[in-house]
């Protein structure tokens, strides 16, 4: 009896392919931070008109997770879960911006001014010659 192959066997896994579809895509963290968490947009998302196409008629929406729920009890239960608390923690850190990516690649500008303490101190030529002449006369 041969060995049982366990790796490289995900070619026909239906759930992997369905999860990668565009229609299953969720909102990115930077979209949630910059747009949805804004107070005027948040109020609109929490008080949406009835929509028969969305889960729970679009009445029970978690803004942080960008998710609709069937009932108000399900939404309140979701607020107590570890997934929601993890999302809150990740949303507290600032969003990754294009400027930050460019700085990491070395494309950004360094706008800090060089201070006197950070510049290397180079002695003048006159001080070097007097120091050298003293060393010669001492020996």
CNS distance restraints for C-alpha pairs under 8 A (distance, minus, plus):
assign (resid   5 and name CA) (resid   9 and name CA) 7.93 0.50 0.50
assign (resid  13 and name CA) (resid  17 and name CA) 6.86 0.50 0.50
assign (resid  14 and name CA) (resid  18 and name CA) 6.21 0.50 0.50
assign (resid  15 and name CA) (resid  19 and name CA) 6.00 0.50 0.50
assign (resid  16 and name CA) (resid  20 and name CA) 6.50 0.50 0.50
assign (resid  17 and name CA) (resid  21 and name CA) 6.73 0.50 0.50
assign (resid  18 and name CA) (resid  24 and name CA) 7.43 0.50 0.50
assign (resid  19 and name CA) (resid  24 and name CA) 6.06 0.50 0.50
assign (resid  19 and name CA) (resid  25 and name CA) 7.82 0.50 0.50
assign (resid  20 and name CA) (resid  24 and name CA) 6.99 0.50 0.50
assign (resid  20 and name CA) (resid  25 and name CA) 7.49 0.50 0.50
assign (resid  21 and name CA) (resid  25 and name CA) 6.81 0.50 0.50
assign (resid  26 and name CA) (resid  66 and name CA) 7.24 0.50 0.50
assign (resid  27 and name CA) (resid  31 and name CA) 6.43 0.50 0.50
assign (resid  27 and name CA) (resid  32 and name CA) 6.77 0.50 0.50
assign (resid  27 and name CA) (resid  66 and name CA) 6.56 0.50 0.50
assign (resid  28 and name CA) (resid  32 and name CA) 6.43 0.50 0.50
assign (resid  29 and name CA) (resid  33 and name CA) 6.13 0.50 0.50
assign (resid  29 and name CA) (resid  91 and name CA) 6.89 0.50 0.50
assign (resid  29 and name CA) (resid  95 and name CA) 7.03 0.50 0.50
assign (resid  30 and name CA) (resid  34 and name CA) 5.92 0.50 0.50
assign (resid  30 and name CA) (resid  95 and name CA) 5.18 0.50 0.50
assign (resid  30 and name CA) (resid  96 and name CA) 6.97 0.50 0.50
assign (resid  31 and name CA) (resid  35 and name CA) 5.63 0.50 0.50
assign (resid  31 and name CA) (resid  36 and name CA) 6.90 0.50 0.50
assign (resid  32 and name CA) (resid  36 and name CA) 4.71 0.50 0.50
assign (resid  32 and name CA) (resid  37 and name CA) 6.05 0.50 0.50
assign (resid  32 and name CA) (resid  63 and name CA) 7.64 0.50 0.50
assign (resid  32 and name CA) (resid  64 and name CA) 6.81 0.50 0.50
assign (resid  32 and name CA) (resid  66 and name CA) 7.67 0.50 0.50
assign (resid  33 and name CA) (resid  37 and name CA) 5.33 0.50 0.50
assign (resid  33 and name CA) (resid  38 and name CA) 7.60 0.50 0.50
assign (resid  33 and name CA) (resid  91 and name CA) 6.75 0.50 0.50
assign (resid  33 and name CA) (resid  95 and name CA) 7.05 0.50 0.50
assign (resid  34 and name CA) (resid  38 and name CA) 6.78 0.50 0.50
assign (resid  35 and name CA) (resid  41 and name CA) 6.84 0.50 0.50
assign (resid  36 and name CA) (resid  41 and name CA) 5.58 0.50 0.50
assign (resid  36 and name CA) (resid  42 and name CA) 5.50 0.50 0.50
assign (resid  36 and name CA) (resid  45 and name CA) 7.77 0.50 0.50
assign (resid  36 and name CA) (resid  63 and name CA) 6.69 0.50 0.50
assign (resid  36 and name CA) (resid  64 and name CA) 7.98 0.50 0.50
assign (resid  37 and name CA) (resid  41 and name CA) 6.95 0.50 0.50
assign (resid  37 and name CA) (resid  42 and name CA) 5.66 0.50 0.50
assign (resid  37 and name CA) (resid  63 and name CA) 7.26 0.50 0.50
assign (resid  37 and name CA) (resid  64 and name CA) 7.57 0.50 0.50
assign (resid  38 and name CA) (resid  42 and name CA) 5.87 0.50 0.50
assign (resid  39 and name CA) (resid  43 and name CA) 6.15 0.50 0.50
assign (resid  40 and name CA) (resid  44 and name CA) 6.53 0.50 0.50
assign (resid  41 and name CA) (resid  45 and name CA) 6.24 0.50 0.50
assign (resid  42 and name CA) (resid  46 and name CA) 6.15 0.50 0.50
assign (resid  42 and name CA) (resid  63 and name CA) 6.97 0.50 0.50
assign (resid  43 and name CA) (resid  47 and name CA) 6.17 0.50 0.50
assign (resid  44 and name CA) (resid  48 and name CA) 6.00 0.50 0.50
assign (resid  45 and name CA) (resid  61 and name CA) 7.15 0.50 0.50
assign (resid  45 and name CA) (resid  63 and name CA) 7.19 0.50 0.50
assign (resid  46 and name CA) (resid  59 and name CA) 7.21 0.50 0.50
assign (resid  46 and name CA) (resid  60 and name CA) 7.26 0.50 0.50
assign (resid  46 and name CA) (resid  61 and name CA) 6.06 0.50 0.50
assign (resid  46 and name CA) (resid  62 and name CA) 7.83 0.50 0.50
assign (resid  46 and name CA) (resid  63 and name CA) 7.48 0.50 0.50
assign (resid  47 and name CA) (resid  59 and name CA) 6.86 0.50 0.50
assign (resid  48 and name CA) (resid  58 and name CA) 6.39 0.50 0.50
assign (resid  48 and name CA) (resid  59 and name CA) 6.34 0.50 0.50
assign (resid  49 and name CA) (resid  58 and name CA) 7.24 0.50 0.50
assign (resid  49 and name CA) (resid  59 and name CA) 7.54 0.50 0.50
assign (resid  50 and name CA) (resid  57 and name CA) 5.36 0.50 0.50
assign (resid  50 and name CA) (resid  58 and name CA) 6.09 0.50 0.50
assign (resid  50 and name CA) (resid  59 and name CA) 6.92 0.50 0.50
assign (resid  51 and name CA) (resid  57 and name CA) 4.88 0.50 0.50
assign (resid  51 and name CA) (resid  58 and name CA) 5.66 0.50 0.50
assign (resid  52 and name CA) (resid  57 and name CA) 5.14 0.50 0.50
assign (resid  52 and name CA) (resid  58 and name CA) 7.71 0.50 0.50
assign (resid  53 and name CA) (resid  57 and name CA) 6.95 0.50 0.50
assign (resid  54 and name CA) (resid  58 and name CA) 5.44 0.50 0.50
assign (resid  54 and name CA) (resid  68 and name CA) 7.51 0.50 0.50
assign (resid  55 and name CA) (resid  68 and name CA) 5.74 0.50 0.50
assign (resid  55 and name CA) (resid  69 and name CA) 6.01 0.50 0.50
assign (resid  55 and name CA) (resid  70 and name CA) 5.73 0.50 0.50
assign (resid  56 and name CA) (resid  60 and name CA) 6.33 0.50 0.50
assign (resid  56 and name CA) (resid  68 and name CA) 6.82 0.50 0.50
assign (resid  56 and name CA) (resid  69 and name CA) 5.64 0.50 0.50
assign (resid  56 and name CA) (resid  70 and name CA) 3.95 0.50 0.50
assign (resid  56 and name CA) (resid  71 and name CA) 6.23 0.50 0.50
assign (resid  57 and name CA) (resid  70 and name CA) 7.75 0.50 0.50
assign (resid  58 and name CA) (resid  68 and name CA) 6.41 0.50 0.50
assign (resid  58 and name CA) (resid  69 and name CA) 7.87 0.50 0.50
assign (resid  59 and name CA) (resid  68 and name CA) 7.74 0.50 0.50
assign (resid  59 and name CA) (resid  69 and name CA) 7.93 0.50 0.50
assign (resid  60 and name CA) (resid  68 and name CA) 5.73 0.50 0.50
assign (resid  60 and name CA) (resid  69 and name CA) 5.26 0.50 0.50
assign (resid  60 and name CA) (resid  70 and name CA) 6.78 0.50 0.50
assign (resid  60 and name CA) (resid  71 and name CA) 6.40 0.50 0.50
assign (resid  60 and name CA) (resid  72 and name CA) 5.97 0.50 0.50
assign (resid  60 and name CA) (resid  75 and name CA) 6.41 0.50 0.50
assign (resid  61 and name CA) (resid  66 and name CA) 7.05 0.50 0.50
assign (resid  61 and name CA) (resid  67 and name CA) 5.72 0.50 0.50
assign (resid  61 and name CA) (resid  68 and name CA) 4.47 0.50 0.50
assign (resid  61 and name CA) (resid  69 and name CA) 6.21 0.50 0.50
assign (resid  61 and name CA) (resid  75 and name CA) 7.38 0.50 0.50
assign (resid  62 and name CA) (resid  66 and name CA) 5.61 0.50 0.50
assign (resid  62 and name CA) (resid  67 and name CA) 5.32 0.50 0.50
assign (resid  62 and name CA) (resid  68 and name CA) 6.38 0.50 0.50
assign (resid  62 and name CA) (resid  69 and name CA) 7.86 0.50 0.50
assign (resid  62 and name CA) (resid  75 and name CA) 7.09 0.50 0.50
assign (resid  63 and name CA) (resid  67 and name CA) 7.03 0.50 0.50
assign (resid  64 and name CA) (resid  84 and name CA) 7.70 0.50 0.50
assign (resid  64 and name CA) (resid  87 and name CA) 6.85 0.50 0.50
assign (resid  64 and name CA) (resid  88 and name CA) 6.80 0.50 0.50
assign (resid  64 and name CA) (resid  91 and name CA) 7.82 0.50 0.50
assign (resid  65 and name CA) (resid  84 and name CA) 6.80 0.50 0.50
assign (resid  65 and name CA) (resid  87 and name CA) 6.69 0.50 0.50
assign (resid  69 and name CA) (resid  74 and name CA) 6.25 0.50 0.50
assign (resid  69 and name CA) (resid  75 and name CA) 5.86 0.50 0.50
assign (resid  70 and name CA) (resid  74 and name CA) 6.62 0.50 0.50
assign (resid  70 and name CA) (resid  75 and name CA) 7.84 0.50 0.50
assign (resid  71 and name CA) (resid  75 and name CA) 6.48 0.50 0.50
assign (resid  72 and name CA) (resid  76 and name CA) 6.24 0.50 0.50
assign (resid  73 and name CA) (resid  77 and name CA) 6.01 0.50 0.50
assign (resid  74 and name CA) (resid  78 and name CA) 6.06 0.50 0.50
assign (resid  75 and name CA) (resid  79 and name CA) 6.44 0.50 0.50
assign (resid  76 and name CA) (resid  80 and name CA) 7.00 0.50 0.50
assign (resid  77 and name CA) (resid  81 and name CA) 6.92 0.50 0.50
assign (resid  78 and name CA) (resid  84 and name CA) 6.63 0.50 0.50
assign (resid  79 and name CA) (resid  84 and name CA) 5.82 0.50 0.50
assign (resid  79 and name CA) (resid  85 and name CA) 7.33 0.50 0.50
assign (resid  80 and name CA) (resid  84 and name CA) 7.09 0.50 0.50
assign (resid  80 and name CA) (resid  85 and name CA) 7.33 0.50 0.50
assign (resid  81 and name CA) (resid  85 and name CA) 6.50 0.50 0.50
assign (resid  82 and name CA) (resid  86 and name CA) 6.00 0.50 0.50
assign (resid  83 and name CA) (resid  87 and name CA) 6.25 0.50 0.50
assign (resid  84 and name CA) (resid  88 and name CA) 6.29 0.50 0.50
assign (resid  85 and name CA) (resid  89 and name CA) 6.35 0.50 0.50
assign (resid  86 and name CA) (resid  90 and name CA) 6.32 0.50 0.50
assign (resid  87 and name CA) (resid  91 and name CA) 6.13 0.50 0.50
assign (resid  88 and name CA) (resid  92 and name CA) 6.43 0.50 0.50
assign (resid  89 and name CA) (resid  93 and name CA) 7.34 0.50 0.50
assign (resid  91 and name CA) (resid  95 and name CA) 7.74 0.50 0.50
assign (resid  96 and name CA) (resid 100 and name CA) 6.59 0.50 0.50
assign (resid  96 and name CA) (resid 101 and name CA) 7.59 0.50 0.50
assign (resid  97 and name CA) (resid 101 and name CA) 6.50 0.50 0.50
assign (resid  98 and name CA) (resid 102 and name CA) 6.22 0.50 0.50
assign (resid  99 and name CA) (resid 103 and name CA) 6.18 0.50 0.50
assign (resid  99 and name CA) (resid 108 and name CA) 7.21 0.50 0.50
assign (resid 100 and name CA) (resid 104 and name CA) 6.22 0.50 0.50
assign (resid 101 and name CA) (resid 105 and name CA) 6.33 0.50 0.50
assign (resid 102 and name CA) (resid 106 and name CA) 6.23 0.50 0.50
assign (resid 102 and name CA) (resid 107 and name CA) 5.05 0.50 0.50
assign (resid 102 and name CA) (resid 108 and name CA) 5.64 0.50 0.50
assign (resid 103 and name CA) (resid 107 and name CA) 5.41 0.50 0.50
assign (resid 103 and name CA) (resid 108 and name CA) 4.46 0.50 0.50
assign (resid 103 and name CA) (resid 109 and name CA) 7.60 0.50 0.50
assign (resid 104 and name CA) (resid 108 and name CA) 7.97 0.50 0.50
assign (resid 114 and name CA) (resid 118 and name CA) 6.56 0.50 0.50
assign (resid 114 and name CA) (resid 119 and name CA) 6.97 0.50 0.50
assign (resid 115 and name CA) (resid 119 and name CA) 6.63 0.50 0.50
assign (resid 123 and name CA) (resid 127 and name CA) 6.60 0.50 0.50
assign (resid 123 and name CA) (resid 128 and name CA) 6.99 0.50 0.50
assign (resid 124 and name CA) (resid 128 and name CA) 6.55 0.50 0.50
assign (resid 125 and name CA) (resid 129 and name CA) 6.30 0.50 0.50
assign (resid 126 and name CA) (resid 130 and name CA) 6.33 0.50 0.50
assign (resid 127 and name CA) (resid 131 and name CA) 6.13 0.50 0.50
assign (resid 128 and name CA) (resid 132 and name CA) 6.08 0.50 0.50
assign (resid 129 and name CA) (resid 133 and name CA) 6.10 0.50 0.50
assign (resid 130 and name CA) (resid 134 and name CA) 6.22 0.50 0.50
assign (resid 131 and name CA) (resid 135 and name CA) 6.36 0.50 0.50
assign (resid 132 and name CA) (resid 136 and name CA) 6.36 0.50 0.50
assign (resid 133 and name CA) (resid 137 and name CA) 6.24 0.50 0.50
assign (resid 134 and name CA) (resid 138 and name CA) 6.08 0.50 0.50
assign (resid 135 and name CA) (resid 139 and name CA) 6.48 0.50 0.50
